[in-house]
Amino acid sequence: MRGPHNIFRLIRTGATLERTGAMSIVLRALSAPRPLRIIARLLCWPIKWFGLRGDESMPAVTRALSALGPAYIKFGQVLSTRPDLVGEELSNQLRVLQDRLPPFSIEEAKNTFFNETGLLADETFDEFSEAIAAASIAQVHKVRVRETQEELAVKVLRPGIEKAFRKDVDAFYLLAGLVDFFAPFARRLRPVEVIEHFEGIVLSELDLRLESSSASKFKDTTKADDGFNVPLVNWKLSGKRVMTMSWVEGIPIGDIKSLENSGHDKIILGERVLQLFLNHALRDGYFHGDMHQGNLKVTSDGEIIAYDFGIMGYIDEYTRRVYAEILYGFIKRDYKRVAEVHFEAGYVPMDRDVEDFTNALRAVGEPIFGMDAANISMGKLLTYLFEVTERFGMETRTELILLQRTMVVVEGVARSLNPTINIWKTAQPIVESYIRKSIGPKAIFKDIADTAKVISRFGPRLPNLVENILINHSKKEEKKATGLTKLSYLSVAIVSAFLGALAANLLFNF
């Protein structure tokens, strides 16, 4: 429940931030005025003994959030995907935030499994291992099915995690309201909206049926990808607080030494990671939003396996086309076309000057393309691009921010495997292929056919629609003549659109 009682939690939060040395870093990232920084430090310093000590081996911010508990850890991980809000420096610190927590007992895990599936774990499985991974929200066990001897991974939510998160989220809402009221400098960050965004992500992760659905969809969209796989969801053994998937053995992609000892080609793996991500983002419009080393493994035959589907990104087809044209324009160094795409898409207000925007884009692209191949970064390009577009009045687009953040992470994975990888050369065939398929003549006919199908669904209703329009216009006596004129044009337009779309559909199918 939101309210003043949450002030106690906020006091502990402030004391912990001060005790760990994170307070000054956070205030600087929020661009807080110097007087406010001094006041905050003076208020929190006397009570810092009340704060949690945390792991002193960690950086200040990650130390503080880890000490404060699961909700704060998850909040930090979500903020790491939003450098537009917290700045690049703090975002990078939060990106490496680890959520390894002490596991809860096997008995509690088995009880949760029974409550969700109605099956006794000891009767269903021959083996039920200790927790092999324990995170802020859930932990994972390896099991062996008695009937089939199939090995599975069972993910179980922590007991009472929903209630614990609710308490902390309520405190976050109180803090966001206070910031919005007392700190005008921070309103640009839209604190209440940020908490709403965080709450939405957490609520989806607290219902493992939704994560199971995301995993299932991701497997369907990527089933034709060579060298990539997603574990299969076992729906019969899954529920709201339990998710069961096939078990796949593999080497963590961050374990470079083990990959080398196993004979895997790191150069090929680095290129594959990058190209897979671009295919998922452009081709499918559905991509893994947290593709760091901890969520990727490599099987004995070189196949990349993805895990943890709590954060998934979605981009509609129109936005994908715009994004691909922007990337392709930068690849070809056609900055004028990149500028035109931004204006055509409505990303930049029409009252801004195209030539000024083109020059600003050139200032973004040229320094990057002047670098060594090893230093050319698509993630950096997108970061600089968003900074420029913001100056020209472009509103923040959350889906593109997540794409940019994930691109940075994927680049990091690719470079850990192959430090000399040319990101743009690797990306070019994927982008060009998508451009040909989505913007060429075939795509135009497909768009026409899709439009025809939509209109044809309303075909039986067209007479009634026209009749209703006639009746409504006839009631407007004072504008009768004008209304009838507009109506006639509208009727002709509707009929013409329907007939044209029908003809296009027939042509396409023919």
Helices and strands as residue ranges (DSSP letters): G 4-6, H 7-20, H 23-29, H 34-44, G 45-50, H 60-68, H 70-79, H 83-86, H 88-95, H 106-117, H 121-124, E 125-128, E 133-134, E 138-145, E 151-157, H 161-182, G 184-189, H 191-205, H 208-221, E 228-229, G 235-237, E 242-246, E 251-252, H 256-261, H 266-278, I 279-284, E 286-288, G 293-295, E 296-298, E 304-306, E 312-314, H 317-331, H 335-344, H 354-369, G 373-375, H 378-391, H 398-417, H 423-439, H 441-457, G 459-461, H 462-474, G 477-479, H 480-509
